[in-house]
Amino acid sequence: MPKGIKNQIADILGRVGRIEVGLLTADAELSGLGLDSVAMVEVIFAIEETFDISIPYASDTAPVTFGSLVGLVTDLVKDRP
């Protein structure tokens, strides 16, 4: 996981989602961190704004863990024009 992106996402989850950053391991399930659906939407919007990306959402491809969220954002940033 790229540390810059990982740290920025952790900061957003801490600030917007009020998640204790120490809980954010690669395999930490986002639903288990206490994010309700409204908080998750706010986190996604903040990530999109921070990285100037659009995160596609489909229930079958939604990131489930902190690590998968970081991986998705990393891929979207890399593929950005």
Secondary structure, DSSP 4 states (H G I P E B T S, - for coil): --HHHHHHHHHHHHHTS---GGG--TT-BGGGGT--HHHHHHHHHHHHHHHT------TTTS--BHHHHHHHHHHHHHT--
